[in-house]
Amino acid sequence: MMRKTTILILAFLGCIPGINGQQSNRDVMEMPIDHEEVFVHYNTGFLIPGETLYYKFYCRNSRTKQLSTLSKVGYLELVDAEKNIIFKHKIALNDGHGQGDFFVPTSIASGNYKLIAYTRRMIVGPKEIFFEGNLSIVNPFQNEQQDLFSSSFSALKNTEANNLPTPSEQKSTHVAGRLEIQLENRLFEKRSNVNLVINHNSRNLTSTGVFSLSVRKIEDLEVVPRYTAQNYPSVINKRSIAFPVQLPELRGQLISGRILTNSMNEGDTGLNNKIVALSIPGDAFFLRLVKTNAMGRFTLNLENNDFVPRTFLQVLGEDRGKYTIVIDPDPSINYTSLEFEPLHLPVSFKDRIMEHSIYRQIENSYLEVKQDSLLWNGKSYPFYGVLPEVYHLDEFTRFKSLNEVFIEIVKMVRIRRMGGNPRLEIVGSFNEPTGANLIPLVMVDGVLLQDHSEIIDYDARKIKTIQVLREKYFMGPQVYRGIISFETIGGDFFDVMKKEFISDTEMVRPQQNKIYFSPSYQNLDYLQNRVPDFRLQLLWNPNFSLTNRATNVEFYTSDVPGEYEISIEGFTEDGTAVSLKEIIRVH
């Protein structure tokens, strides 16, 4: 009961803007809520530019070891030896797991890197807890490689990661007698079908769970073995200085910030109870309004992850010019304690790396016919759904001015000028005495517009549709006299609108879920076509699940001979770690 109560308290606190006061920090940190830990299964520990790092993010309850249902967003970063962050990804977590990928650019330097993964929940309190993985990158396109290859190469220093078994030593065909990989044979020709079976021998359902499946060529270029779901540690950094609180992201992506006043006049209205509007354009555009606290702070959640990065924030009201909006940075970790070994490779590796690079360049030249697919979640709509009145202006006589459009096409909407400041009004269906004092919510290409004169002065021939709602609309702390939503033909009104009092920024959005390309040579025409196949990654399935006692998996080999590792990592419903490995050979 205590655990459920504390989760509800945190969820409630996450809804309160400006919870970041000192007393609130201490209260949040002392709540007896279960901690989390993270494991990341990634496809390889060695990459060159042009290749893709694929990964699966697992978030577990540290006490029960089951996948966590608390955090809805995870973070994964690639850090170099100088402690620079090469990329930072947000991962949408669904029942404790998510996925992502990173295309290695040609600008990246050769060296050893660290993959760091965590949730906000893991860095709340006096300690930072995170997953740390090793990754080596060699860039053959850079000239300064003299320190990379050495004829007097010696093994790296003994570290916990280096003492892990090699892929062939990690071979495992069962977990507690419940799961096993079964292959009819282990020798295959090029472009041939591989059919493996994962047997589920348990009489109960505890072997079902969430898993990721990788099939990749084994290369001794991977100088630092990777952790598995069964042997990964959690790195702990103790904090010695004050730190900002990080609220757990229990409902979705958390965005927080504050407003600052631009004036020191005594007549300023202050920072309390100001309304901040966040607009995200796109087909399914989004709007959220939130009030600030006495310190000018605000916090809001984005439950949906399918948004574009571009974001607009503004303070509502006639005095909006007095304020500046500052967004809090995403959570970060102190990397001063990270230790990196220099990357040294024997001279004999040069030819293999060059061959590796040639394979990748050929594959990339055929990306148009080997594309991944984005998972589609169905048709999406703006935050208000579908408004009852929709006017497609191409179906009517075109007029240059918006005033003519309202007179001839869109009835009961007018332009009213008060003191030289024109504004839009909706007429009718408002009988309440207070209705006359309200203004409509005006959206243009998904962005809230306070200065109505900008759309009034806009060339109406560039407007595609107008949607109208003639009833009161409640949006957070604000009440509007209906909605008027404009969509321009170019869909880029926010590029020409005045943004004097609007913060136009790009925010990191969670990775999109994908189905990764895997060819099928079952069709004879495809088998005999001229498209080369130099894949080293034969299969990557980040959402592999066991559906019955025997689950079949099919994939096809490529034109590259050698040994390939089949790797399944993940966790059963009861929290048992699974790490299955098998080796096949292509000749």
Buried (B, 14 or more C-beta within 10 A) or exposed (E): EEEEEBBEBBBEBBEBBBBBBEEBBEBBEEBEBBBBBBBBBBBBBBBBBBBBBBBBBBBBBBEEBBBBBBBBBBBBBBBBBEEEEBBBBBBBBBEBBBBBBBEBEEEBBBBBBBBBBBBBBBBBBEEBBBBBBBBBBBBBBBEEBEEBBEEEBEEBEEEEBBEBEEBEEBBBEEBEEBBBBEBEEEEBEBBEEBEBBBBBBBEEEBBBBBBBBBBBBBBEBBBBBBBBBBBBEBBEBEEEEEBEBBBBBBBBBBBBBBBEBEEEEEEEEEBEEBBBBBBBBBEBBBBBBBBBBEBBBBBBBBEBBBBBEBBBBBBBEEBBEBBEBBBBEBBBBBBEEBEBBEBBBEEEBBEEBEEBBEBBEEBEEEEEEBEBEEEEEEEEEBBBEEBEBEBEBEEEEEBEBBBEBBBEBBEBBBBEEEEEEBBBBBEEEBEEEEBEEBBBBBBBBBBBBBBBBBBBEBEBEBBBBBBBBBEBBEBBEBBBBBBBBBBBEEBEBBEEBEEEBBBBEEBEBBBBBBEBBBBEBEEEEEEEEEEEBBBBBBBBBBBBEBEEEEBEBEBBBBEBBEBBBBBBBBBBBBBBBBBBBBBBBBE
